[in-house]
Amino acid sequence: MRSTRYWESAAIPELYEWFAAEAEESSPAWARVARQVASTPSIAYLLDTLPPVARQPNLFLGALKFLGGPLDAGISLPDWVADHWLQIERLATTRFTQTNEVGRCAVIAPVLASLPQPIALIEVGMSAGLGLFPDLYSYSWTLDDGTIVTGGTPSEVTIECRVTGTGLPLTLPKLAWRAGIDRNPLDPADRDDAAWLRALVWPGEEVREERLAAALRTVAGQDALRVAGDITDALPAVVAAAPRDATVVVVHSATLAYLPREARERHLALLTELGVHWVTNEGRKVVPAVRDALPAGFADDPRPCFVLALDGVPLARVGSHGQWLEWL
Ligand SMILES: C[S@@+](CC[C@H](N)C(=O)[O-])C[C@H]1O[C@@H](n2cnc3c(N)ncnc32)[C@H](O)[C@@H]1O
């Protein structure tokens, strides 16, 4: 994954060529669109007029899907983009990449369940808050030998995860309280918010999109404290509001990478100050303590992955959507 600075400064053709290579495996259609963008000066020109923070390809592609535009490369794309440019520009400058992946609950829930129960769960960077309700979904973990461990609640959302090796029990936590912080909390019951989240799922990942839609329906209207604000500035007050007889755990999933290095360091220092448990499900290099504690040779495996960690101690290599988990 490239840094925000790269999206902000790379030339549009280079940026979209890079994105095409990234998307190739899971979304050949978006890879083709990205290549067409890279080689079409009229589209590149328009994208170049966006403010730096809005140049991330996922924003343009999300807007294309949200607006019902072409979902593959083709002769109509340049005209379609020109005709809809004002709407694309509005979405790219008012929406964010807030992909909320419910599948991550399959890897995070057992870590929460390993701590003294019940849990006061705080997810920072919660997006629409799907991660606040791990107890409302149904799970199917498949072990190395083919055994299937099931858990959770009967639900229209079933999360499947392949598990390798031996680690924590595959069980669910008991939740006493839940809170989420996000600079732009999304409402799972809001039609536009739900449509935007669905638009962020790439063509070719329709099963994931259906599960996302089901998860949004499942948590719509469910009770949780939802705080709009910066994950560091708002955290002390949210921790103070947690019930005293529960174990307070702050979860970070695909969020810390969005913070510039100094802000990330400030946030991690605050967790120690507050004396809470903290779970990270982030890229390999995102949390310095986790990165430094990884076993030798970890980086030799070329598969894109996250590292699941508790209080800075790495526990597992996991698929970035929670689709697999390998205990370390
Ligand atoms: C990629 S989403 C991940 C959502 C969710 N944690 C998950 O795993 O599905 C990252 C979220 O973090 C939020 N975010 C990023 N930086 C933030 C900050 N400094 N303060 C508050 N929210 C932030 C974004 O708005 C976005 O909703």
The ligand as an SDF file (V2000), in Angstrom:
LIG
                    3D

 27 29  0  0  0  0  0  0  0  0999 V2000
  -10.4370    1.9590    6.0430 C   0  0  0  0  0  0  0  0  0  0  0  0
  -11.6050    2.4800    7.2410 S   0  0  0  0  0  0  0  0  0  0  0  0
  -11.5960    1.0770    8.3080 C   0  0  0  0  0  0  0  0  0  0  0  0
  -12.9290    0.8620    8.9730 C   0  0  0  0  0  0  0  0  0  0  0  0
  -12.9990   -0.2710    9.9970 C   0  0  0  0  0  0  0  0  0  0  0  0
  -12.0570   -0.0540   11.0680 N   0  0  0  0  0  0  0  0  0  0  0  0
  -12.7860   -1.6160    9.3600 C   0  0  0  0  0  0  0  0  0  0  0  0
  -11.7690   -2.2890    9.6420 O   0  0  0  0  0  0  0  0  0  0  0  0
  -13.6370   -2.0620    8.5800 O   0  0  0  0  0  0  0  0  0  0  0  0
  -10.6630    3.6890    8.1810 C   0  0  0  0  0  0  0  0  0  0  0  0
  -11.5620    4.6100    8.9860 C   0  0  0  0  0  0  0  0  0  0  0  0
  -10.7300    5.4120    9.8480 O   0  0  0  0  0  0  0  0  0  0  0  0
  -11.2350    6.7280    9.8710 C   0  0  0  0  0  0  0  0  0  0  0  0
  -10.1170    7.6230   10.2580 N   0  0  0  0  0  0  0  0  0  0  0  0
   -8.8980    7.7060    9.6770 C   0  0  0  0  0  0  0  0  0  0  0  0
   -8.1250    8.6010   10.3340 N   0  0  0  0  0  0  0  0  0  0  0  0
   -8.8730    9.0910   11.3620 C   0  0  0  0  0  0  0  0  0  0  0  0
   -8.6370   10.0320   12.4020 C   0  0  0  0  0  0  0  0  0  0  0  0
   -7.4630   10.6470   12.5360 N   0  0  0  0  0  0  0  0  0  0  0  0
   -9.6220   10.2770   13.2830 N   0  0  0  0  0  0  0  0  0  0  0  0
  -10.8350    9.6660   13.1490 C   0  0  0  0  0  0  0  0  0  0  0  0
  -11.1130    8.7490   12.1930 N   0  0  0  0  0  0  0  0  0  0  0  0
  -10.1470    8.4710   11.3110 C   0  0  0  0  0  0  0  0  0  0  0  0
  -11.7630    6.9600    8.4810 C   0  0  0  0  0  0  0  0  0  0  0  0
  -12.7380    7.9960    8.4550 O   0  0  0  0  0  0  0  0  0  0  0  0
  -12.3620    5.5780    8.1420 C   0  0  0  0  0  0  0  0  0  0  0  0
  -13.7270    5.5100    8.4810 O   0  0  0  0  0  0  0  0  0  0  0  0
  1  2  1  0
  2  3  1  0
  2 10  1  0
  3  4  1  0
  4  5  1  0
  5  6  1  0
  5  7  1  0
  7  8  2  0
  7  9  1  0
 10 11  1  0
 11 12  1  0
 11 26  1  0
 12 13  1  0
 13 14  1  0
 13 24  1  0
 14 15  1  0
 14 23  1  0
 15 16  2  0
 16 17  1  0
 17 18  1  0
 17 23  2  0
 18 19  1  0
 18 20  2  0
 20 21  1  0
 21 22  2  0
 22 23  1  0
 24 25  1  0
 24 26  1  0
 26 27  1  0
M  CHG  2   2   1   9  -1
M  END
$$$$
